[in-house]
Amino acid sequence: MKKPILFIALIILSTINLSAQSAEADTSWKKGGFIGVNLTQVNFSHWAPGGDNNVSVAGNVNLFANYAKDKTIWDNSLDLAYALVKTGSEDVRKSDDKIDFTSKYGYRVGETKWYYAGLVNFKSQFAEGFKYPDDSNVVSKFLAPAYLTIALGLTYKPVDYFEVFFSPATGKWTFVTMQSLADAGAYGVDPARIENNMPVAGSGKNTRSEFGAYLNMKFKKDIMQNVTLSSKLELFNNYTDKDKDNARNVDVNWETALNLKVNKFITASVNVQVVYDANVIERTQFKEVIGVGFGYKF
């Protein structure tokens, strides 16, 4: 746990430092971010309708460093989130966990609003996760899973707050470094081979490679004073899936956030994420996080 946190902390500090240095040297750089902490406490005493005392804390960090000069654009973003909750006599549980880094480089096509572009995206989480109430079997941890996407294609950016990136040639890798999860075939990797009706421990694949088409759409705009709406849609279709029926399925990751700034330090936010990946679970996954707390935008 300490190593992942230290690793991400170094990324944050390096990003801030490099973007700050670049901004001082070249006004073509725009950098900034948001850091927020939400706290919630519910306490009952002789409360007739019933209920459990609970305490939760959630933190999120969003950083960006974007470059634009002449025909070149280079956008970098790092989104981190982590949350814990304690209800009644139960142990502390993780309720949110996210690492999402994207870097995209583009070169304008003539005088149009199209760019030749390349994109790299990395996703994972910080700590061990469990499918509660079962808290004895780990179902995720740092780099189990992790997703790496590398794509070449075109970006269409008609305005500053909206852009579309499409790639017909995209590599996507799923990493499951925890061997017990790999042996079970978690997150779409090949499970352990069977010998004498028994799985052979350690024979599960730690990596799943895919090649296909990728679409990334981003929108971020202040829709009114102190209210920001952001949304990101990612679609991926695997050309090379061995299961021809599954090859028609499209992986979906759609994240939308509404952030309200009450004053300089008080913020409120609503975050919704919808995920569909038939290799993981053949059902739509949904997550919602609502918070009010302390935040700082820079």
C-alpha positions, 0 to 999 in steps of 0.5 A: 500500500505504501509503495503505490501511494508514494508512486502516485505522490511522486507523479503528482509532485513531478507534474506540478513541478514540471508544469510550473517550470514550463509555465514560467518559461513558456506561456503556451502551457496552461496548468492547474487542478483541483484538490478536494476532501469530503467528510460525512458523519451520521450519529444516532442516539435512541433514534426510533426509526433506527440506523447505523452511525457512520463516518466517511472521508473521500479525497480527490485530486485532478491535475492538468498540464496542457500545451498549445502552440502553433499547430501543436497541442499536448494535453496531460491529465491525472485524476485520483480518488480514494474514499473510506467509510466506517458504518456501525461496528464494521471495520473501515471499508474502501468505497472509492479508488481511482488512478487515471492518467492520460497524455495526448499529443496532436498536430494540426492538419492544415488550417482545419480543426482536425489533428493527427494524434496519439494517446496514452491512457493508464488506469488502476487503483491504489489498494486492495478491494473486496466484494463486501460483505466478504472481506476475506477474498481480495478482488482487486489491488494496485496493478490488479487490474491495470489498463494501458491503452495506446492509440493513434488516430485523429482529434477533432477539436471545434471549441476549447471545451469539447473534443473527439478522438478516434483511433482505428488502430488501438492497443489495449492491455489488461494487467492482473499482477495478483496471481490468484486473480489471474489463475481465476481468469479475473478481468478477462485474462486467460485462467489457469490451465486444467490438468487432472480436473484441477487448475494448475496454480501459477499458470494463469496469464497475467496479461490480456492483449487486445487490438481494436477501435477506440473513441474518446469524447471529452466535454468540460465547461463552466455552465454557469457561475461557479458550476462546472460540468465535465463528461468523458466517454470512452468506447473500445471494440476489440477486433481480435476477440476469440469469441466472435459473439463477444467481438460485437460488444463494445467496452464503455466507460462514461464518467460525468461530474458536476462541481459546484463552488460555494466559496473559495474553499467549500465545494459540492460535487456529484460524480457518476460513472457507467462501465460495461465490459463483458470480459469482466462482468456481463452487466452494466456497472454503475457508481455514484459519489455525492459529496460536500466538503473542502476544495481548492482550485488552482 
